[in-house]
Amino acid sequence: MNTSEQHRSAEVAIVTGGAKGIGLGIAAALARTGRRIALFDLDRASLDEACSTLAAAGSEVVGLAVDVTKSDSVNQAVAAVVERFGRADLLVNNAGIVRDKRITKMSDEDWEAVIDVNLKSQFLCCRAVLAHMSEARYGRIVNISSRAWLGGAGQSNYSAAKGGVVSLTRSLALEWASAGVTVNAIAPGIVDTPLFRAFDDALQERLKKSVPVQRIGTPEDIAQAVLFFAQREASYITGQTLYVCGGRSLSSASV
């Protein structure tokens, strides 16, 4: 296969919330496999930096400023990806926020914002790409949930959203299996993010000791699970939720 044929055949991956943190880690891992990358994020400065980093490593990448909670923004962005690359093979729904509060302290806006970013965005992005995937008779969707879907004190909004992600994943897996599209979810445990690093040292150490493998997860750990589901060879695996938590799910009910 010559270089131009390889370019045309390279799969295209969309990663939401892809400008930093776990999303950027996922995008970088996918890029190393030769996939072309589209990053969706609202943070233009971080998008530009992420695209520069990936491009410097030899990846073909585009960064699009997208409000993943708005259908018009999502639809336009997916159309732009397909226009530029000619296809959309993989969607990783990673965008997410937290606004943890006890429910009596939680405002309507706290609830709605978390549901919109963590759950509605996944519905909108899945709906937008599935038309293209079904036409191609091939696709991989990986939705990022959380072990918080099992329940977490002070996280009624986040837990409800992440539980919705698991149910959305299962439903779409059934709807689209015959079209060659698999839909799976990943439920991370504790991951080294800016939120984790904001904890004091004592709490960080206590959380680390609660993980059987005795370390905190990294974006690369989550990326490895995405790579597993994203394989063409993973065509018999759909509707599943994979815990990536260092074994913590064996002894702890939630995050």
Secondary structure, DSSP 4 states (H G I P E B T S, - for coil): --HHHHHHHS-EEEEETTTSHHHHHHHHHHHHTT-EEEEEES-HHHHHHHHHHHHHTT--EEEEE--TTSHHHHHHHHHHHHHHHS---EEEE---------GGG--HHHHHHHHIIIIIHHHHHHHHHHHHHHHHT-EEEEEE--GGGG--TT-HHHHHHHHHHHHHHHHHHHHHGGGTEEEEEEEE-SB-SHHHHTS-HHHHHHHHHTSTTSS-B-HHHHHHHHHHHH-GGGTT--S-EEEESTTGGGT-S--
